[in-house]
Amino acid sequence: MIRKYWWKILSIVLLVYTCTYGFYVKVPRLDDRMKESIRNFFFHVPMWFTMMILLLVSMIYSIRYLRNPTAKNDAYAVAFASTGVIYGLLGLVTGAIWANYQWGSPWSGDPKQNGAAIAMLIYLAYFVLRGSLTEEDKKGRIGAVYNIFAFFMLFPTLWILPRLTESLHPGGEGAEGNPGINGKDMDVQMRTVFYPAVIGWTLLGVWISTLQIRLAILVDKTYNHD
């Protein structure tokens, strides 16, 4: 049993470790405003890492669906996309909480924030599109094409456009701002929490997705049986 569910156990262990040691580990004092709020780094940034991984898997299954249109491939694509969007929304929420302490407002119109919101709206439109279609074959094919498009839209909205303008995110001083992760600000002790957090949240995302897949397949079998 342990061999079969080892990764689920690992996910729980890593998340418990993150949620406990993350509040005790010594963090660098970068400035007077950030203080202890930098601990949100262990939650906010892993949400985006996990989101990208889950949405990548979703896109891969959409490609597989176009090559082999089966209900299983479609179920995998939808499940990983929905879980990825949940992580994206959690990333927005944790980011807003952090921004409120660091920048004085939960939403300051930062390019990274605006880009993340646009990316989430694009993905939410994916589910609206699927819900508007009644034919399963058309829903799967059109949804798969849109899902692929939505994934590639993540790059300009999250990684490219925010780098071309001023940003309040790390390194975002003046026109040469770079709203990416500043590795110099993450010392060795922070890394001992950050990387386990990314792995733990990712495994949890996969776990949630597999539950959705099992439910979708069960509903599909019940529907076809009836």
C-alpha positions as CSV (number, residue, x, y, z in Angstrom):
1,M,0.0,0.0,0.0
2,I,2.8,2.4,0.9
3,R,4.5,1.7,-2.5
4,K,1.3,2.7,-4.3
5,Y,0.5,5.8,-2.3
6,W,4.1,7.0,-1.4
7,W,3.8,10.2,-3.4
8,K,0.6,11.2,-1.6
9,I,2.3,10.5,1.7
10,L,5.3,12.6,0.5
11,S,2.9,15.4,-0.5
12,I,1.4,15.5,3.0
13,V,4.8,15.4,4.7
14,L,6.3,18.2,2.6
15,L,3.3,20.4,3.1
16,V,3.3,19.9,6.8
17,Y,7.0,20.7,6.8
18,T,6.4,23.8,4.7
19,C,3.5,25.1,6.8
20,T,5.5,24.6,10.1
21,Y,9.2,25.2,9.3
22,G,8.3,27.9,6.9
23,F,7.2,30.1,9.9
24,Y,10.3,29.3,11.9
25,V,13.1,29.4,9.4
26,K,15.3,32.4,9.6
27,V,14.6,34.8,6.6
28,P,16.7,37.7,5.4
29,R,15.6,41.2,6.3
30,L,15.6,42.8,2.9
31,D,13.9,46.0,4.0
32,D,11.8,47.4,6.8
33,R,8.6,47.0,4.9
34,M,9.0,43.4,4.0
35,K,10.1,42.1,7.4
36,E,8.4,38.7,8.0
37,S,6.0,39.0,5.0
38,I,8.7,37.4,2.9
39,R,7.6,34.0,4.3
40,N,4.7,34.3,1.9
41,F,7.3,33.4,-0.7
42,F,6.9,29.8,0.4
43,F,3.3,29.8,-0.5
44,H,2.8,32.5,-3.2
45,V,5.5,31.5,-5.7
46,P,5.0,27.7,-5.4
47,M,1.4,28.3,-6.4
48,W,2.5,29.7,-9.8
49,F,5.1,27.0,-10.3
50,T,2.5,24.3,-9.6
51,M,0.0,26.1,-11.9
52,M,2.5,26.1,-14.8
53,I,3.2,22.4,-14.3
54,L,-0.4,21.4,-14.1
55,L,-1.4,23.6,-17.1
56,L,1.5,22.1,-19.1
57,V,0.2,18.6,-18.4
58,S,-3.3,19.7,-19.4
59,M,-2.0,21.1,-22.7
60,I,-0.1,17.8,-23.4
61,Y,-3.3,15.8,-22.9
62,S,-5.2,18.3,-25.2
63,I,-2.6,17.5,-27.9
64,R,-3.0,13.8,-27.2
65,Y,-6.8,14.2,-27.5
66,L,-6.5,15.8,-31.0
67,R,-4.4,12.9,-32.0
68,N,-6.5,10.3,-30.2
69,P,-9.9,11.7,-29.3
70,T,-10.8,9.5,-26.2
71,A,-12.8,10.5,-23.2
72,K,-9.8,9.7,-21.0
73,N,-7.5,12.2,-22.7
74,D,-10.3,14.8,-22.5
75,A,-10.9,14.1,-18.8
76,Y,-7.2,14.4,-18.0
77,A,-6.9,17.8,-19.9
78,V,-10.0,19.2,-18.1
79,A,-9.0,18.0,-14.7
80,F,-5.4,19.3,-14.8
81,A,-6.7,22.6,-16.3
82,S,-9.2,23.1,-13.5
83,T,-6.7,22.3,-10.8
84,G,-4.2,24.6,-12.4
85,V,-6.7,27.5,-12.5
86,I,-7.4,26.9,-8.8
87,Y,-3.7,27.3,-8.0
88,G,-3.6,30.4,-10.2
89,L,-6.4,32.0,-8.3
90,L,-4.7,31.0,-5.0
91,G,-1.5,32.7,-6.4
92,L,-3.5,35.9,-7.0
93,V,-4.9,35.8,-3.5
94,T,-1.6,35.1,-1.8
95,G,0.0,37.8,-4.0
96,A,-2.7,40.3,-3.1
97,I,-2.2,39.6,0.6
98,W,1.6,40.0,0.2
99,A,1.2,43.2,-1.9
100,N,-1.0,44.7,0.8
101,Y,1.8,44.5,3.3
102,Q,4.6,45.3,0.9
103,W,3.1,47.9,-1.4
104,G,0.3,49.3,0.7
105,S,-2.5,47.9,-1.5
106,P,-3.7,44.4,-2.4
107,W,-4.0,45.5,-6.1
108,S,-1.7,48.2,-7.4
109,G,-2.1,47.6,-11.2
110,D,1.4,46.0,-11.4
111,P,2.1,44.5,-14.8
112,K,2.6,41.0,-13.2
113,Q,-0.7,41.3,-11.4
114,N,-2.6,42.4,-14.5
115,G,-1.0,39.8,-16.6
116,A,-1.9,37.0,-14.1
117,A,-5.5,38.2,-14.0
118,I,-5.7,38.2,-17.8
119,A,-4.2,34.7,-17.9
120,M,-6.8,33.4,-15.4
121,L,-9.7,35.1,-17.4
122,I,-8.4,33.3,-20.5
123,Y,-8.5,30.0,-18.8
124,L,-11.9,30.7,-17.2
125,A,-13.2,31.3,-20.7
126,Y,-12.0,27.8,-21.5
127,F,-14.6,26.3,-19.1
128,V,-17.3,28.7,-20.3
129,L,-16.6,27.6,-23.8
130,R,-16.8,23.9,-22.9
131,G,-20.0,24.5,-21.0
132,S,-21.6,26.2,-24.0
133,L,-21.2,23.2,-26.2
134,T,-23.5,20.2,-26.0
135,E,-21.9,17.7,-28.4
136,E,-19.1,15.8,-26.6
137,D,-16.9,15.5,-29.7
138,K,-17.1,19.2,-30.6
139,K,-16.6,20.1,-26.9
140,G,-13.5,18.0,-26.8
141,R,-12.0,19.2,-30.1
142,I,-12.7,22.9,-29.7
143,G,-11.8,22.8,-26.0
144,A,-8.5,21.1,-26.8
145,V,-7.5,23.7,-29.4
146,Y,-8.5,26.5,-27.0
147,N,-6.6,24.9,-24.2
148,I,-3.4,24.8,-26.2
149,F,-3.9,28.5,-27.2
150,A,-4.5,29.4,-23.5
151,F,-1.3,27.8,-22.4
152,F,0.8,29.6,-24.8
153,M,-0.9,32.9,-23.8
154,L,0.7,32.4,-20.3
155,F,4.1,33.4,-21.7
156,P,3.3,36.9,-22.9
157,T,0.9,37.6,-20.0
158,L,3.1,36.3,-17.2
159,W,6.7,36.3,-18.4
160,I,7.2,38.5,-21.4
161,L,5.1,41.7,-21.2
162,P,5.7,42.3,-17.4
163,R,9.5,42.3,-18.2
164,L,9.1,45.0,-20.8
165,T,7.6,47.5,-18.4
166,E,8.3,48.8,-14.9
167,S,7.3,46.4,-12.1
168,L,7.0,46.4,-8.4
169,H,8.0,42.7,-8.3
170,P,11.6,41.7,-7.4
171,G,14.2,43.7,-9.4
172,G,11.5,46.0,-10.7
173,E,13.3,49.3,-10.1
174,G,12.8,51.7,-12.9
175,A,12.5,50.8,-16.6
176,E,15.0,47.9,-16.2
177,G,12.7,46.1,-13.7
178,N,12.6,42.3,-13.9
179,P,9.5,40.9,-12.3
180,G,11.0,37.5,-11.9
181,I,12.5,35.6,-8.9
182,N,15.5,37.3,-7.5
183,G,17.7,34.3,-6.6
184,K,20.1,36.5,-4.6
185,D,17.3,37.3,-2.1
186,M,16.7,33.6,-1.4
187,D,19.5,32.3,0.9
188,V,20.3,28.7,1.7
189,Q,17.8,28.4,4.6
190,M,15.0,29.7,2.4
191,R,15.8,27.1,-0.2
192,T,15.3,24.3,2.3
193,V,11.7,25.4,2.5
194,F,11.0,26.7,-1.0
195,Y,11.9,23.6,-3.0
196,P,10.1,21.2,-0.8
197,A,7.1,23.5,-1.0
198,V,7.1,23.4,-4.8
199,I,7.3,19.6,-4.8
200,G,4.6,19.3,-2.1
201,W,2.1,21.7,-3.7
202,T,2.7,20.1,-7.1
203,L,2.0,16.6,-5.8
204,L,-1.1,17.9,-4.1
205,G,-2.2,19.4,-7.4
206,V,-1.7,16.0,-9.1
207,W,-3.6,14.3,-6.3
208,I,-6.6,16.6,-6.7
209,S,-6.5,16.2,-10.5
210,T,-6.5,12.4,-10.3
211,L,-9.6,12.6,-8.0
212,Q,-11.3,14.7,-10.6
213,I,-10.3,12.3,-13.4
214,R,-11.7,9.3,-11.5
215,L,-14.9,11.1,-10.8
216,A,-15.3,12.2,-14.5
217,I,-14.6,8.7,-15.8
218,L,-17.1,7.2,-13.2
219,V,-19.8,9.7,-14.3
220,D,-19.1,8.9,-18.0
221,K,-19.4,5.2,-17.4
222,T,-22.6,5.7,-15.4
223,Y,-24.0,7.9,-18.1
224,N,-23.1,5.5,-20.9
225,H,-24.5,2.6,-19.0
226,D,-27.8,4.4,-18.5
